[in-house]
Amino acid sequence: MISKESFFQLNASRQWPAYEDPRPDELFSSWLTRIAHLHGLKVETFCKIYWKNLTFWNRDIDRFYYDKVSAVFLANSRITPDKLRNTFLSSYEGKLFELATYKTNQNWIIPLGIYHRTRSGYGQMYCPRCLYNDEQISKPYFRKSWRLSLSFACVDCGSWLSDRCPNCNSPVVFFRNEVGFKNILPDVNIARCYRCREKLSNEQINMPADKSIITLQTTLNRCLIAESPPIDFLVYPFQYLDILHHLIRLINSKSTLLAQLRHSLCELNKLEYWQPIGSYRDRFDTLPIGERMKLLLLAHYLLEDWPSRFINVVYPIKRLRSAWLLKDLTSKHYWFDYEVMFHFYITNSNR
């Protein structure tokens, strides 16, 4: 491992000598960790060199494109601003959500459960077979899409994603693989559990997903990549995804009335009925992968063939009217509000 002084001398040209572009769909923290290791430095040492007064790892650094962070990369590498911006989750602005926010939880982004530099939440998912395939070509890396709550399967491998160590059930915190190695750089393969050192990359791990699940994941992926909402007349993906997230919250409600909606949808989709897990405050984005998939499947089904299917499923539930269907809806979209008010608004004259 080289010293900080040697690194500064080596980097006098203002260009990192061991620079490598981010891989396709690579997450910023994954890329940053690989850049540090390419220079023979621990990632925390690398960050202290360039951001002395910035508390780096006690926040979700992948959420937002910070000027202080981006300025260093633009000055010391050949990356373009657009390519750099695309490594952050805020690059989904206008697709996954209308506006990226930092101070509050964002819909569709799985929180990490940050406490100082540790992580208690299972916010970093991965595909074991993808990580294994990466190792055969170069080095494994973590995808940006593996931080999204609408991701549950890998369409390339046809298998489920995982969000924890298969050995000790710890969250994935790849930048902490260096902890406990004071004077030497540990194995720079970041596809390991930071706690028990179990490999996360494994071609033998095969959790095949049903064809219908892969089809749903493909549809949701296309919504972000090709920017084509499943409902034809919509222009932006977030117009669809905002309402999808709202319907998921309704379907997962513990209300007796809304439980009837969940029961009907389960019967139509031949799913076993289940009671919502957790408390009222538990967000969809914090639920286990399997629970998220079921809710996405039901909400997506409800929005297919809009608005006919929505009306046909909701109408038999007599007390389920506009007040319930629009309750706590934070993002107003005319195409949804209009159909709800037209078909399910109750007044004294039409009661």
N, C-alpha and C positions, 0 to 999 in steps of 0.2 A: 504494500500500500504506500502510495507517495504522500509526502507531507503537504500541508496547505501551501507552504512557501514554494515548493517545487511546482505545485499545480498552478499557482499564479504566474510563475516564470514561464511555464509551458504554454500558458494561455495569454501571453503578452500580446499576441496578434489579434486579440478580441474574438477569435474564432475557436470554438471548442475543437480540439484535435481528434476526439473520438466521437464526433457527433453522428447521430443516426436519426433519420426521419421517423415520425410516428408511423406505426403500422396501420392498416385499414381499420377504422372504427376504434382505434386505441384510446383508452381513457388517459387523461392528463397525468394522474398520479402514477400510473403504470409506466408511462413514457419517461417521466421524471426519474423514477427509480432506475430504470434501465440506463438512462444517460449517466447517472451518478456511478453505477457499477461499471460502465464502459471506461470510465476514467479512473477506475481503481479506488473509488471513494465510497464510503457509506453515504446513504442518501441524506441522513441528518447532517453529516459533515458538509456535504455539497450545499445544502440549503443554508447552513450557517455562514458559508463563505459569501454567498450572494445576497442573502436576506438576513443580515445580522439582527435586526430589530423586529423581525416579523415572526410572530408565533404561527408556525406553519402547520403542524400536525394536530393541533387541538381544534381544528375546524374541518369542514368538508371542502377541501381545496378543489374538488372536481365540479362543484356546483356553479361557480361563476368565474368569468374572465376578468381577473384583477389586473389593473394597470401595472402595479408594482412587480407582479410576477411576469407578466407578458413582456415588459420592457427588457428584462434580463435575457429572455430567450431570443427576442428580436435583435438584440445587440450582439449576441454571442453565437448565433447560428444563422444558417441560410434559410430558415423556415419563413414562409410568408404569413402575414397576419391572419388570412382566412384559414389556412391550414392549422395554425396554432389555435385559433378560436374554435375550430371544429373538434378539438380534443376535450372541450369542456361541456358539461351538461346544459349550460345556458345556450348552446348552439341549437337546441331543440325549440328555441323561441320561435313562435309563428307556426310551429308544427304540433309539438306535443302539448304546448300551452301557449296562450296569447302573449304573455309577458313573463319573463324569468324573474323570480324574486329570490332574495337570499335570506332575509331575516326570519321568514316563516317557512314551514314545510311546504313543498311544492307537490301538487298532484302529479302522480306517475313516477316520482323519484323516491326510491326506497331510502329512508333515513338510516344512518349508520349507528345511532345511539352513542354519540361521542362523549366520552368522559376523559378529560385531559388527552392523553395520546392512545387510550385504549378504545375499543369498540365493543359495545354490548349488543348491538343490533346486527341482524343478518342482511345487511344492505348490499354486500358485494357477492353477486352470484358468479358462477363459472360453468363451463362445459368441460368435463374431464377429458373427453376425446379431442376437443379442439386444442386444449393445452398440450396434449400429447403430440398431436400433429404439428403444432408450432415447434416443439422440441426437435422434430426430425428435420426441420428446415433451418431454424435459427434459434431464437429464444422465445419462450412463452410470454404472452402478454394478455392483459385483461381488457375486454371490450367495453365500450361506452354503453352499449345496449344491455349489458349485464347489470346495470344499476337501475333499470326501469321495472316498475311493478307490472307492466303489461308484457314483460318477457317471462316465459316459463318453460320454453322448449327451444332447442337448437334445430333449426330447419335444415342445416347442412348435415348434421349427424343423425337427425331423426330421433333424438332422445331428450329426456328431461334435463333441465339445468339443476345445479345443486347450489346451496348457499352456505355450506358449512363443511368442516373437516369430516371425512368419513370415519375417522378413527376416534376423535375426542369431541366432536360436535362444536368446536370453537368457530367463531366467525372468521372469515377470510380477512387477514390484515397483513398483506404481503410486505409492506414496508417495515414491519417489525421483525422480519426474519434476521435482522442484524443484531437484535438485542441479545446480550450474553457473549458477544464476540468483541472484546475490547480492542485488541491489537491486531487482529487479522480480519480480513473480509470473509464472511461466511460464503457458503455456496450461493452464487448469484442467481441461481434458478429461483425465480420468485413464485413458482407454482408449487409451494410447500406450505404446510401449516406452520404458523409462527410459534405455536405452542408445543406440539409433539413432533414436528418435522416430518409428518406423513406427506407423501406425494399427493398433490391434487390432480396431477396429470396422469391419466391411466386409460389406456385403450381397452382394458378388460372391463372397466365399469360400463355396463350397458343397461340403461334404463329406457327402453324404447317407448316412445309415445304413440298413441293411436293416430290413425290417419286424420281423423276429425280434429284432433288437437294440433297437429302440424299445420293443417289447413287454416285453422283459426290464427295461429301464430304467424303464418305467412301473410294473411290478410292484414293483421295489425302492423307487421313490419313494412308492408307495402304502403300503408297509410303514412308512415314516416319517411321512408326512403324515396318513394315515387310521388309523395305529397298528393295522393289520390284518396279522398275519403270514401268509405264504402257506399255512402248515399250520394248519388250522381250530381245532384244540383248544388251540393255544398262546394265551396271554393277552397277553404283551408281545413287541414286535418283537425285542428283544435276545436272547430265547430262541432265535429262529431265526437271527439274524445272528451270534451267537457260534459256533454250529456251522457256519454257512456259511463263516466266516473260518477255522475249524479245518480244514474239508475242503479249502479252497483251498490251505492250507499243505501238506496231504498230497498233493494232486494235483500241486503244483508241486515236490515233492521230487525230488532226484536219485537217490534209492534205486531200485535195479533192480526191487524188488518193487512199489513204488508207481508206478513207470513203467508197469507193466502195467495198473494202474488208469487212468492217464491215457490210455494207448493205447486201451483199451476205450471210454472215454468219447468220445474223438475219433472213433472209428469210428461210434459210435451217433449222434453229432451231425454227422457228415459234415464234420469239421474236419480240416485237415492236421495230422499229428502234429508236435510240436516238442519240443525239449529245453529244460529250464528255463535261463533266462539268469541271469547274475550268480553270486554266491557263495551258500553255505549261509545266510549271515547276512542276505542281502537279504530285506527284508520285502515282502509283497504290496503294501503301501501305497506303496512307492517305485517300483514297476514302471511302465513306459510304459502309456499308456492302452489301446492295443490288446491288450497282454498281460493287463492286468487284466480287460478285457471277456471274453476267452476263458476265463479261470479262473472268473470269475463265472458264465458261461454253463454250464460243466461242473458246477460245484458246485451251482448251482440245479437243473439237470437231475437230479442225483443225489438231491436232496431232494424232488422232485416225486413225487406219488402215494406218500407215505411210509406204511409202510416198504417196500412191495413192490418198487419200482424199486431202492432201495438194496441190498436183499438179492439181487435177481436179478443186479445188476451185479457186486457184490463176491464172491458165493459161488463163481463159477468160478475165481477166483484162489486156489488152494488154500492157499497159505502166508499169505495176508493174513487174519489173525485179530485178535482183540480187542486184543492187546498193541500191534499196529501202529495200529489204528483209533483207539485212545484215547491214543496216545503224545503226551505234552506237551500234553494238553488242559487248559487253564488254567481254563475255566469248565465246571463239571459241570452237566449238564441231564439229568434222569431220563429224559425221553422218548427221548433219543438213547442214553444209556448202557444202558438196559434192552434195547433191540433189539440193540445190539452184543453185549452179554454173553449174551443168550439165543440168538443165532444163530451167534456166532463165537468163543465162549469154549471153549478146548480144555483138557481134563483127561485124566488117564490112563484114566479110565473111558469117555470118549466119543471117544477119539482115533481 
